[in-house]
Amino acid sequence: MQQALKEPARRVVGARQVLRAVSEGKIREVYIARDADPFVTRPVMDACETVGVRIMEMDTMALLGAACGIEVKASVAGLLK
């Protein structure tokens, strides 16, 4: 699944974008960095638990950003359905 994170058409990156996509029912799986600020990640986790979206954890924001093929850190990313 992490390979799919590199394809921009199949993923969204960032807490706000993922939260919006989860609420619209467009996400099948969410990746959250363990070292991300809970203030940022908690609303996404709550929304995922509410609608039944699977949550996967990555060790660091840097690893999640690299998995997404972007040059910056990422706290949250989601795979589109």
Secondary structure, 3 states (H helix, E strand, C coil): CHHHHHCHHHEEECHHHHHHHHHCCCEEEEEEECCCCHHHHHHHHHHHHHHCCEEEEECCHHHHHHHCCCCCCCCEEEEEC
